[in-house]
């Protein structure tokens, strides 16, 4: 592949791996603190799948980068400005409703993207996506059911879920912002143009929110700056401070 | 297992001639290694003791997520993070099987949770110690899971069917956890000076609390005698503690670490290691709530329970509405 494609490819792989890494970190913060034991198990399972996907995406990213680095090097030794995840996944857990609403917005996107990536012209991407598709299908079923259950639950749970929806929705649009690199990958049949996923996503999300008796905001304003690294939220630095601490404090040690 | 000082009837073993016909038939089944199942007749003391024991074990699995959860977000590699997540997920799963086993004895999971939070039911003293460095993730797997396995392996043969079956599933996963813990210790013990120091420090801090996991000597305990007659306790605490020390000391030597006990010595005549007892005053203090992390562990569980109320209520309300809609549609 041409040089420009390698740059775009690396960017894409970092975006995929950083999304799952940061979201996996956030979800793992729930460990031992969920509202009910079954949710503790489900949240740990989700985090585990996400970190597993991270290993694959960042492992491939490190190969494409060609600097002799590993997935761990990329996860633990980059600073915030080199991260390429969408802002949504950095946002704090909030209450359980906010965590599950964030998870649903992510899972819904991932469940539409993964089956398409499974047909990627890049066999490595196709292979990773094939594996992730199965996990994501389970994740989205669970997060959608929980959003519906809590949206259409008690008055309190409904109010909390609507608040979570209102807070998070402005971060959804970033999934669908396309740049030149995305266009190059789409032209090469490596990954679909992000914008092309929006209508299917909207249809799906609208259907789930209707069952949940929740109202989607009219305003389509989208915060951005994560997937191109232009401007992350203040939260990312704190996540990295915690996640990277051992690797930074004891450089070069093996664990 | 993570049950310590589980009270039984307090009366000692009932002599056979004083047993009712039902009790005698029950004891005969236990003696013949025929499993007792939920619908079978059982003495009230057997049922209550089992609820206390299984409940304490279940609570330990749940509270036990916290000291390890403390390091998930700081795990040093992606692979270590995944292993730790899988382990904590397994522990929540163990809690689930055990609560389900206890529920067959006529108590609900919510009741048991309320009793944990009110302090009426206990969890293992070990989880009231802090996890301060990454090596503690190794020490917890190696020593704490190692000590738990000592107790759990014989309990696979326990007389109560649902408990025995839960224990069989749990044992498979626990031995995997122990190997993972030892693997972390190995990496640390063979690593940099700082890592070696962390490994030795973890062993220093976790050695005696691990010995405490078996509970004080129960050679004279009426509770233990009754539990052993009912086969819900298979060995004395001292037997298991000795077995643990005999197994663990060579592993520590292999790692190049020093067990923090000046009196530790192989005794040729006994064919066992001689070793120092832990500080039992400290143990009783931890049980009373004065361990380094008691207040934090319980308040974390209380917070999870309180803040989860709206979620449990919401999901229940939705389930009821869905069921009503389904009925209306039929």
Boltz contact constraints between the chains, C-beta under 6 A:
constraints:
  - contact:
      token1: [A, 28]
      token2: [B, 72]
      max_distance: 6.0
  - contact:
      token1: [A, 28]
      token2: [B, 73]
      max_distance: 6.0
  - contact:
      token1: [A, 31]
      token2: [B, 69]
      max_distance: 6.0
  - contact:
      token1: [A, 31]
      token2: [B, 72]
      max_distance: 6.0
  - contact:
      token1: [A, 31]
      token2: [B, 88]
      max_distance: 6.0
  - contact:
      token1: [A, 32]
      token2: [B, 65]
      max_distance: 6.0
  - contact:
      token1: [A, 32]
      token2: [B, 66]
      max_distance: 6.0
  - contact:
      token1: [A, 32]
      token2: [B, 69]
      max_distance: 6.0
  - contact:
      token1: [A, 33]
      token2: [B, 304]
      max_distance: 6.0
  - contact:
      token1: [A, 35]
      token2: [B, 308]
      max_distance: 6.0
  - contact:
      token1: [A, 35]
      token2: [B, 311]
      max_distance: 6.0
  - contact:
      token1: [A, 35]
      token2: [B, 312]
      max_distance: 6.0
  - contact:
      token1: [A, 36]
      token2: [B, 312]
      max_distance: 6.0
  - contact:
      token1: [A, 37]
      token2: [B, 92]
      max_distance: 6.0
  - contact:
      token1: [A, 37]
      token2: [B, 95]
      max_distance: 6.0
  - contact:
      token1: [A, 37]
      token2: [B, 96]
      max_distance: 6.0
  - contact:
      token1: [A, 40]
      token2: [B, 92]
      max_distance: 6.0
  - contact:
      token1: [A, 41]
      token2: [B, 89]
      max_distance: 6.0
  - contact:
      token1: [A, 41]
      token2: [B, 92]
      max_distance: 6.0
  - contact:
      token1: [A, 41]
      token2: [B, 93]
      max_distance: 6.0
  - contact:
      token1: [A, 44]
      token2: [B, 85]
      max_distance: 6.0
  - contact:
      token1: [A, 44]
      token2: [B, 88]
      max_distance: 6.0
  - contact:
      token1: [A, 44]
      token2: [B, 89]
      max_distance: 6.0
  - contact:
      token1: [A, 45]
      token2: [B, 89]
      max_distance: 6.0
  - contact:
      token1: [A, 47]
      token2: [B, 85]
      max_distance: 6.0
  - contact:
      token1: [A, 48]
      token2: [B, 82]
      max_distance: 6.0
  - contact:
      token1: [A, 48]
      token2: [B, 85]
      max_distance: 6.0
  - contact:
      token1: [A, 48]
      token2: [B, 86]
      max_distance: 6.0
  - contact:
      token1: [A, 51]
      token2: [B, 78]
      max_distance: 6.0
  - contact:
      token1: [A, 51]
      token2: [B, 81]
      max_distance: 6.0
  - contact:
      token1: [A, 51]
      token2: [B, 82]
      max_distance: 6.0
  - contact:
      token1: [A, 55]
      token2: [B, 78]
      max_distance: 6.0
  - contact:
      token1: [A, 71]
      token2: [B, 78]
      max_distance: 6.0
  - contact:
      token1: [A, 72]
      token2: [B, 77]
      max_distance: 6.0
  - contact:
      token1: [A, 72]
      token2: [B, 78]
      max_distance: 6.0
  - contact:
      token1: [A, 75]
      token2: [B, 78]
      max_distance: 6.0
  - contact:
      token1: [A, 96]
      token2: [B, 311]
      max_distance: 6.0
  - contact:
      token1: [A, 149]
      token2: [B, 315]
      max_distance: 6.0
  - contact:
      token1: [A, 149]
      token2: [B, 318]
      max_distance: 6.0
  - contact:
      token1: [A, 150]
      token2: [B, 314]
      max_distance: 6.0
  - contact:
      token1: [A, 152]
      token2: [B, 318]
      max_distance: 6.0
  - contact:
      token1: [A, 153]
      token2: [B, 314]
      max_distance: 6.0
  - contact:
      token1: [A, 153]
      token2: [B, 317]
      max_distance: 6.0
  - contact:
      token1: [A, 153]
      token2: [B, 318]
      max_distance: 6.0
  - contact:
      token1: [A, 154]
      token2: [B, 313]
      max_distance: 6.0
  - contact:
      token1: [A, 154]
      token2: [B, 314]
      max_distance: 6.0
  - contact:
      token1: [A, 154]
      token2: [B, 317]
      max_distance: 6.0
  - contact:
      token1: [A, 156]
      token2: [B, 310]
      max_distance: 6.0
  - contact:
      token1: [A, 157]
      token2: [B, 310]
      max_distance: 6.0
  - contact:
      token1: [A, 157]
      token2: [B, 314]
      max_distance: 6.0
  - contact:
      token1: [A, 242]
      token2: [B, 73]
      max_distance: 6.0
  - contact:
      token1: [A, 242]
      token2: [B, 74]
      max_distance: 6.0
  - contact:
      token1: [A, 245]
      token2: [B, 74]
      max_distance: 6.0
  - contact:
      token1: [A, 246]
      token2: [B, 76]
      max_distance: 6.0
  - contact:
      token1: [A, 246]
      token2: [B, 134]
      max_distance: 6.0
  - contact:
      token1: [A, 247]
      token2: [B, 76]
      max_distance: 6.0
  - contact:
      token1: [A, 250]
      token2: [B, 194]
      max_distance: 6.0
  - contact:
      token1: [A, 253]
      token2: [B, 191]
      max_distance: 6.0
  - contact:
      token1: [A, 253]
      token2: [B, 192]
      max_distance: 6.0
  - contact:
      token1: [A, 253]
      token2: [B, 195]
      max_distance: 6.0
  - contact:
      token1: [A, 255]
      token2: [B, 76]
      max_distance: 6.0
  - contact:
      token1: [A, 255]
      token2: [B, 77]
      max_distance: 6.0
  - contact:
      token1: [A, 255]
      token2: [B, 80]
      max_distance: 6.0
  - contact:
      token1: [A, 255]
      token2: [B, 187]
      max_distance: 6.0
